[in-house]
Amino acid sequence: MNDHSTPMECADLYPLWVCAREETDEALADWALAPAARRREAFAVYVAAADREDAAARAWMEACAAYDTAAALERAAA
């Protein structure tokens, strides 16, 4: 939810998911290239980024589903 306690629009959430996906990609690349001494930490960073990406994707998809449902109801009422 945003500062006004209203659900965020799917268009607002898409760029947040894209950013989270990019962070996950970067963390994965860092983990793959990390020296042995940093691999455990790099993996933890990757897992955290992947969790954030998952949450962002879920929020975006839920917002899109709500938008689609509202649009379908509006079309049905017209």
TIMI-2910 file (N, C-alpha, C, CB; in pm, 1 decimal, decimal comma, always signed):
<rs>
+----------+----------+----------+----------+----------+----------+----------+----------+----------+----------+----------+----------+------+
!      n_x !      n_y !      n_z !     ca_x !     ca_y !     ca_z !      c_x !      c_y !      c_z !     cb_x !     cb_y !     cb_z ! resn !
+----------+----------+----------+----------+----------+----------+----------+----------+----------+----------+----------+----------+------+
!    +84,2 !   -118,3 !     +0,0 !     +0,0 !     +0,0 !     +0,0 !    +88,2 !   +123,9 !     +0,0 !    -95,5 !     +0,2 !   +121,6 !  Met !
!    +35,3 !   +230,3 !    -56,2 !   +113,0 !   +353,7 !    -60,0 !    +85,3 !   +438,7 !    +63,6 !    +81,4 !   +433,3 !   -187,3 !  Asn !
!   +134,2 !   +561,1 !    +65,6 !   +120,7 !   +648,0 !   +182,5 !    -23,8 !   +679,0 !   +218,3 !   +194,1 !   +776,3 !   +158,8 !  Asp !
!   -114,1 !   +665,3 !   +123,8 !   -253,4 !   +702,0 !   +146,9 !   -339,8 !   +580,9 !   +180,8 !   -309,4 !   +772,4 !    +24,9 !  His !
!   -278,2 !   +466,5 !   +210,0 !   -347,5 !   +343,5 !   +247,7 !   -446,6 !   +297,7 !   +141,8 !   -419,1 !   +363,0 !   +378,8 !  Ser !
!   -413,4 !   +316,6 !    +16,4 !   -493,5 !   +263,6 !    -92,7 !   -407,7 !   +163,1 !   -168,1 !   -544,9 !   +377,5 !   -187,3 !  Thr !
!   -470,8 !    +62,6 !   -225,2 !   -392,8 !    -36,9 !   -298,7 !   -316,8 !    +27,8 !   -414,7 !   -484,6 !   -148,5 !   -351,2 !  Pro !
!   -196,6 !    -20,8 !   -437,4 !   -118,1 !    +31,0 !   -549,2 !   -170,7 !    -29,6 !   -678,6 !    +33,6 !     -0,3 !   -530,9 !  Met !
!   -163,2 !    +46,9 !   -783,8 !   -205,4 !     +2,2 !   -915,7 !   -102,0 !    -93,8 !   -973,6 !   -226,7 !   +122,3 !  -1009,9 !  Glu !
!   -147,8 !   -181,5 !  -1062,6 !    -53,0 !   -275,0 !  -1122,7 !    +54,0 !   -199,5 !  -1201,9 !   -126,6 !   -375,1 !  -1214,0 !  Cys !
!    +20,1 !    -86,4 !  -1261,1 !   +119,3 !     -6,8 !  -1335,2 !   +224,7 !    +51,3 !  -1241,0 !    +49,9 !   +106,9 !  -1412,9 !  Ala !
!   +188,7 !    +76,4 !  -1115,9 !   +284,8 !   +126,8 !  -1017,2 !   +377,8 !    +15,7 !   -969,7 !   +211,2 !   +188,6 !   -897,3 !  Asp !
!   +327,3 !   -106,0 !   -965,5 !   +403,7 !   -217,9 !   -911,7 !   +497,6 !   -280,8 !  -1013,6 !   +310,2 !   -322,2 !   -859,4 !  Leu !
!   +466,6 !   -268,2 !  -1141,0 !   +552,1 !   -330,0 !  -1243,0 !   +696,7 !   -281,9 !  -1235,8 !   +496,4 !   -301,7 !  -1380,9 !  Tyr !
!   +723,1 !   -150,6 !  -1230,1 !   +863,4 !   -108,1 !  -1222,2 !   +933,2 !   -154,8 !  -1094,5 !   +871,6 !    +42,6 !  -1231,3 !  Pro !
!   +858,0 !   -172,7 !   -987,3 !   +917,1 !   -224,6 !   -863,9 !   +961,0 !   -369,4 !   -882,9 !   +817,1 !   -213,8 !   -746,9 !  Leu !
!   +878,8 !   -447,0 !   -952,9 !   +916,5 !   -585,0 !   -981,3 !  +1038,4 !   -590,4 !  -1073,8 !   +798,5 !   -660,6 !  -1044,3 !  Trp !
!  +1041,0 !   -504,9 !  -1177,2 !  +1155,1 !   -502,0 !  -1269,1 !  +1283,7 !   -471,7 !  -1192,1 !  +1132,9 !   -396,8 !  -1380,8 !  Val !
!  +1278,7 !   -375,4 !  -1103,7 !  +1395,7 !   -340,3 !  -1022,2 !  +1438,1 !   -458,1 !   -935,5 !  +1365,5 !   -217,6 !   -933,8 !  Cys !
!  +1342,6 !   -524,9 !   -873,7 !  +1373,4 !   -640,6 !   -789,8 !  +1433,8 !   -753,1 !   -873,4 !  +1246,9 !   -690,0 !   -717,5 !  Ala !
!  +1382,5 !   -772,0 !   -994,2 !  +1436,9 !   -875,7 !  -1082,7 !  +1581,3 !   -844,8 !  -1120,3 !  +1351,1 !   -888,7 !  -1209,6 !  Arg !
!  +1608,6 !   -717,4 !  -1148,6 !  +1745,5 !   -676,8 !  -1182,7 !  +1840,0 !   -697,8 !  -1064,9 !  +1748,5 !   -529,5 !  -1226,7 !  Glu !
!  +1793,0 !   -665,7 !   -944,9 !  +1875,1 !   -687,7 !   -825,5 !  +1904,0 !   -836,5 !   -805,5 !  +1805,1 !   -630,3 !   -700,9 !  Glu !
!  +1805,8 !   -920,4 !   -833,3 !  +1825,8 !  -1064,6 !   -821,8 !  +1927,7 !  -1112,9 !   -923,9 !  +1693,0 !  -1139,2 !   -840,1 !  Thr !
!  +1916,6 !  -1063,7 !  -1046,9 !  +2013,2 !  -1101,3 !  -1150,8 !  +2155,0 !  -1061,4 !  -1110,8 !  +1975,9 !  -1035,8 !  -1284,9 !  Asp !
!  +2169,1 !   -941,5 !  -1057,0 !  +2301,9 !   -894,2 !  -1013,5 !  +2355,2 !   -978,6 !   -898,1 !  +2295,3 !   -746,1 !   -971,0 !  Glu !
!  +2267,6 !  -1012,3 !   -804,1 !  +2309,9 !  -1093,5 !   -689,9 !  +2349,3 !  -1234,1 !   -734,5 !  +2198,0 !  -1100,9 !   -584,9 !  Ala !
!  +2277,7 !  -1288,7 !   -831,1 !  +2311,7 !  -1420,4 !   -882,7 !  +2449,0 !  -1418,1 !   -950,7 !  +2204,0 !  -1468,6 !   -981,0 !  Leu !
!  +2472,8 !  -1315,5 !  -1030,2 !  +2602,6 !  -1302,1 !  -1097,8 !  +2713,9 !  -1284,4 !   -995,0 !  +2601,2 !  -1182,5 !  -1196,3 !  Ala !
!  +2688,7 !  -1206,5 !   -891,2 !  +2789,0 !  -1186,3 !   -787,0 !  +2820,1 !  -1316,6 !   -715,1 !  +2741,6 !  -1081,3 !   -686,8 !  Asp !
!  +2716,6 !  -1394,4 !   -685,4 !  +2735,5 !  -1522,5 !   -619,3 !  +2817,6 !  -1616,5 !   -707,9 !  +2599,6 !  -1585,9 !   -584,9 !  Trp !
!  +2785,0 !  -1619,2 !   -836,8 !  +2854,9 !  -1708,4 !   -928,9 !  +3003,9 !  -1674,4 !   -939,1 !  +2790,6 !  -1701,6 !  -1066,8 !  Ala !
!  +3037,2 !  -1546,5 !   -926,3 !  +3176,0 !  -1502,8 !   -941,9 !  +3249,2 !  -1483,2 !   -809,4 !  +3179,8 !  -1374,8 !  -1019,6 !  Leu !
!  +3179,0 !  -1502,0 !   -699,4 !  +3238,7 !  -1475,3 !   -568,0 !  +3349,8 !  -1575,3 !   -536,8 !  +3131,2 !  -1480,3 !   -458,2 !  Ala !
!  +3457,1 !  -1526,1 !   -477,6 !  +3561,7 !  -1618,2 !   -431,9 !  +3507,6 !  -1703,4 !   -316,8 !  +3689,4 !  -1539,9 !   -387,2 !  Pro !
!  +3571,2 !  -1813,0 !   -291,5 !  +3524,3 !  -1908,6 !   -190,6 !  +3494,9 !  -1842,6 !    -56,2 !  +3627,2 !  -2018,0 !   -171,6 !  Ala !
!  +3576,5 !  -1748,2 !    -16,8 !  +3559,9 !  -1682,4 !   +113,1 !  +3431,5 !  -1599,5 !   +120,6 !  +3679,8 !  -1593,4 !   +141,7 !  Ala !
!  +3376,1 !  -1558,6 !     +6,3 !  +3255,4 !  -1473,6 !     +3,4 !  +3131,4 !  -1547,2 !    -45,4 !  +3279,3 !  -1353,3 !    -85,0 !  Arg !
!  +3143,8 !  -1673,2 !    -83,4 !  +3030,2 !  -1741,6 !   -145,7 !  +2909,7 !  -1755,4 !    -52,7 !  +3072,8 !  -1878,4 !   -192,4 !  Arg !
!  +2932,4 !  -1783,9 !    +73,8 !  +2819,9 !  -1798,9 !   +167,3 !  +2743,1 !  -1667,2 !   +179,7 !  +2870,2 !  -1844,9 !   +306,7 !  Arg !
!  +2816,3 !  -1558,1 !   +198,0 !  +2752,6 !  -1426,0 !   +208,0 !  +2681,7 !  -1389,9 !    +77,4 !  +2857,3 !  -1317,9 !   +243,2 !  Glu !
!  +2747,5 !  -1415,1 !    -35,3 !  +2688,5 !  -1383,1 !   -165,7 !  +2560,9 !  -1463,6 !   -189,3 !  +2789,5 !  -1410,3 !   -278,3 !  Ala !
!  +2560,9 !  -1587,9 !   -143,2 !  +2440,1 !  -1669,0 !   -156,3 !  +2326,4 !  -1611,5 !    -72,8 !  +2468,0 !  -1813,5 !   -114,6 !  Phe !
!  +2356,8 !  -1569,7 !    +49,4 !  +2254,2 !  -1510,6 !   +135,8 !  +2196,2 !  -1384,0 !    +73,5 !  +2312,5 !  -1479,0 !   +274,2 !  Ala !
!  +2281,2 !  -1303,0 !    +12,3 !  +2234,2 !  -1181,9 !    -55,4 !  +2144,0 !  -1219,4 !   -172,6 !  +2353,8 !  -1096,3 !   -104,4 !  Val !
!  +2184,3 !  -1321,9 !   -247,3 !  +2102,8 !  -1368,1 !   -360,3 !  +1965,4 !  -1417,1 !   -313,5 !  +2175,7 !  -1480,5 !   -436,2 !  Tyr !
!  +1962,1 !  -1497,7 !   -208,3 !  +1834,9 !  -1550,6 !   -157,5 !  +1743,8 !  -1436,2 !   -112,1 !  +1859,6 !  -1649,3 !    -40,3 !  Val !
!  +1799,7 !  -1338,0 !    -43,1 !  +1719,7 !  -1223,0 !     +0,8 !  +1664,7 !  -1146,1 !   -119,1 !  +1804,1 !  -1129,2 !    +89,5 !  Ala !
!  +1747,1 !  -1127,2 !   -221,2 !  +1701,0 !  -1056,9 !   -342,1 !  +1591,3 !  -1137,0 !   -411,5 !  +1819,1 !  -1032,3 !   -439,6 !  Ala !
!  +1608,1 !  -1267,7 !   -418,8 !  +1506,9 !  -1352,4 !   -482,2 !  +1375,4 !  -1347,7 !   -403,4 !  +1557,7 !  -1498,1 !   -493,2 !  Ala !
!  +1383,5 !  -1342,9 !   -272,1 !  +1262,6 !  -1331,0 !   -189,9 !  +1190,9 !  -1198,8 !   -216,6 !  +1297,9 !  -1342,5 !    -40,5 !  Asp !
!  +1269,2 !  -1090,3 !   -227,9 !  +1207,8 !   -959,4 !   -258,7 !  +1144,7 !   -960,9 !   -397,2 !  +1312,9 !   -846,0 !   -250,0 !  Arg !
!  +1211,9 !  -1023,8 !   -492,5 !  +1155,4 !  -1033,1 !   -628,0 !  +1024,6 !  -1110,8 !   -625,6 !  +1255,4 !  -1100,3 !   -724,7 !  Glu !
!  +1022,9 !  -1219,9 !   -551,9 !   +901,6 !  -1300,6 !   -538,4 !   +786,7 !  -1218,0 !   -481,5 !   +928,1 !  -1422,2 !   -449,1 !  Asp !
!   +813,9 !  -1142,8 !   -376,2 !   +710,6 !  -1059,4 !   -313,9 !   +662,4 !   -951,6 !   -410,2 !   +763,9 !   -994,9 !   -185,0 !  Ala !
!   +754,1 !   -892,2 !   -484,1 !   +716,5 !   -789,0 !   -581,0 !   +632,0 !   -848,5 !   -693,2 !   +841,8 !   -721,4 !   -639,3 !  Ala !
!   +669,9 !   -965,4 !   -740,9 !   +593,2 !  -1030,9 !   -846,8 !   +452,9 !  -1065,3 !   -798,3 !   +665,4 !  -1157,7 !   -895,0 !  Ala !
!   +444,5 !  -1118,1 !   -677,2 !   +314,4 !  -1154,6 !   -620,7 !   +224,9 !  -1031,8 !   -606,9 !   +332,2 !  -1222,7 !   -484,1 !  Arg !
!   +279,5 !   -922,1 !   -555,8 !   +200,6 !   -799,5 !   -539,2 !   +153,9 !   -746,8 !   -675,0 !   +283,2 !   -691,4 !   -465,5 !  Ala !
!   +243,1 !   -750,8 !   -772,7 !   +207,9 !   -703,5 !   -907,3 !    +96,9 !   -789,6 !   -967,7 !   +332,2 !   -704,8 !   -999,3 !  Trp !
!   +111,4 !   -921,8 !   -957,9 !    +10,8 !  -1010,7 !  -1015,4 !   -124,1 !   -996,8 !   -945,0 !    +58,4 !  -1155,2 !  -1008,2 !  Met !
!   -122,5 !   -978,9 !   -813,0 !   -248,0 !   -960,3 !   -739,7 !   -315,1 !   -829,7 !   -779,9 !   -222,8 !   -962,4 !   -588,3 !  Glu !
!   -235,5 !   -725,0 !   -798,1 !   -291,9 !   -596,5 !   -841,6 !   -348,8 !   -607,8 !   -982,2 !   -184,9 !   -485,5 !   -836,7 !  Ala !
!   -280,7 !   -680,9 !  -1068,8 !   -331,3 !   -699,9 !  -1205,5 !   -460,8 !   -780,0 !  -1204,6 !   -226,3 !   -770,9 !  -1292,9 !  Cys !
!   -467,5 !   -880,6 !  -1119,7 !   -589,7 !   -960,7 !  -1110,1 !   -705,6 !   -874,8 !  -1061,0 !   -568,6 !  -1081,1 !  -1015,8 !  Ala !
!   -680,9 !   -789,9 !   -962,6 !   -786,6 !   -701,0 !   -912,5 !   -830,5 !   -604,2 !  -1021,5 !   -738,0 !   -623,0 !   -788,2 !  Ala !
!   -734,6 !   -551,5 !  -1097,1 !   -766,6 !   -459,9 !  -1207,2 !   -850,2 !   -531,9 !  -1313,0 !   -636,9 !   -402,8 !  -1270,4 !  Tyr !
!   -808,4 !   -653,5 !  -1349,7 !   -881,5 !   -730,7 !  -1450,2 !  -1023,4 !   -762,3 !  -1405,3 !   -807,7 !   -859,8 !  -1481,2 !  Asp !
!  -1038,9 !   -796,3 !  -1277,8 !  -1171,7 !   -826,3 !  -1225,0 !  -1260,3 !   -702,7 !  -1229,5 !  -1162,0 !   -879,5 !  -1081,4 !  Thr !
!  -1206,3 !   -588,9 !  -1187,3 !  -1284,3 !   -464,5 !  -1189,8 !  -1322,2 !   -427,0 !  -1332,8 !  -1205,0 !   -349,6 !  -1124,4 !  Ala !
!  -1230,2 !   -444,5 !  -1426,9 !  -1259,1 !   -411,9 !  -1566,7 !  -1366,5 !   -504,5 !  -1622,3 !  -1131,5 !   -421,3 !  -1652,1 !  Ala !
!  -1360,5 !   -632,6 !  -1586,2 !  -1461,9 !   -727,5 !  -1634,0 !  -1598,9 !   -693,8 !  -1576,9 !  -1423,3 !   -871,6 !  -1596,3 !  Ala !
!  -1604,6 !   -655,1 !  -1449,8 !  -1731,8 !   -617,3 !  -1389,2 !  -1787,6 !   -491,7 !  -1453,4 !  -1715,4 !   -596,5 !  -1239,3 !  Leu !
!  -1699,2 !   -399,2 !  -1485,4 !  -1742,6 !   -275,8 !  -1551,0 !  -1798,3 !   -303,8 !  -1690,1 !  -1626,4 !   -176,6 !  -1560,2 !  Glu !
!  -1731,1 !   -392,4 !  -1763,8 !  -1780,3 !   -429,1 !  -1897,5 !  -1914,6 !   -500,4 !  -1887,6 !  -1678,0 !   -518,9 !  -1970,5 !  Arg !
!  -1929,0 !   -586,5 !  -1787,5 !  -2053,5 !   -661,0 !  -1771,1 !  -2169,6 !   -568,0 !  -1735,7 !  -2037,2 !   -768,2 !  -1663,1 !  Ala !
!  -2140,1 !   -461,8 !  -1661,9 !  -2244,5 !   -368,1 !  -1620,6 !  -2283,4 !   -272,8 !  -1732,5 !  -2198,7 !   -289,0 !  -1500,0 !  Ala !
!  -2198,4 !   -259,7 !  -1831,9 !  -2226,1 !   -164,0 !  -1941,2 !  -2327,1 !   -218,0 !  -2040,1 !  -2097,6 !   -128,7 !  -2014,8 !  Ala !
+----------+----------+----------+----------+----------+----------+----------+----------+----------+----------+----------+----------+------+
</rs>
